[in-house]
Each structure stands twice: as structure tokens, then as C-alpha cells.
Amino acid sequence: MAPEVRRIVNDLLKTVPMARITTMVEQVDASIVPERLIATLSGFFDS
């Protein structure tokens, strides 16, 4: 599906470069990495 999305966006927005296509799940997972790390470390040091 990514190649088709890339082609459509390229056709509509020729001046907007697309470096990487990711899913919403990947975006959310990447955005909460710091919170997960702090929660893990807090649990580790609390014991």
C-alpha cells in the first residue's frame, strides 16, 4: 500500500518530499518511548 500512497501524494504535492511512511501505531509507539523508559526505570529502582 505504501508505494501507492507515495505515488498519489507525489502526484498531488510535487514539492513535498516524503522520506518515510509509517503507520499510526508506529508513530504512537515512537512518541511514548521516553515515558516507557521512565516507567521501567522507576519500577526497577523502586524495588
C-alpha positions as CSV (number, residue, x, y, z in Angstrom):
1,M,0.0,0.0,0.0
2,A,2.9,2.4,0.7
3,P,4.0,2.7,-2.9
4,E,0.5,3.6,-4.0
5,V,0.2,6.3,-1.2
6,R,3.7,7.6,-2.1
7,R,2.6,7.9,-5.8
8,I,-0.7,9.7,-5.0
9,V,1.0,12.2,-2.6
10,N,3.7,12.8,-5.2
11,D,1.2,13.5,-7.9
12,L,-0.8,15.9,-5.6
13,L,2.1,17.6,-3.8
14,K,5.1,17.6,-6.1
15,T,7.2,19.9,-3.9
16,V,6.7,18.0,-0.6
17,P,9.4,15.3,-0.2
18,M,8.4,12.1,1.6
19,A,11.3,10.5,3.5
20,R,9.4,7.7,5.3
21,I,5.9,6.3,5.5
22,T,4.9,4.8,8.8
23,T,1.6,3.6,10.4
24,M,-0.2,5.4,13.2
25,V,0.7,2.6,15.6
26,E,4.4,3.1,14.8
27,Q,4.0,6.9,15.3
28,V,2.4,6.4,18.7
29,D,4.9,3.8,19.8
30,A,7.8,6.1,18.9
31,S,6.2,9.0,20.7
32,I,5.9,7.3,24.0
33,V,9.4,5.8,24.2
34,P,10.6,8.3,26.8
35,E,7.6,7.7,29.1
36,R,8.1,3.9,28.8
37,L,11.7,4.2,29.7
38,I,11.0,6.4,32.8
39,A,8.2,4.0,33.9
40,T,10.6,1.0,33.5
41,L,13.4,2.7,35.4
42,S,11.1,3.9,38.1
43,G,9.8,0.3,38.6
44,F,13.3,-1.0,38.7
45,F,14.7,1.4,41.2
46,D,11.5,1.3,43.4
47,S,12.0,-2.4,44.2
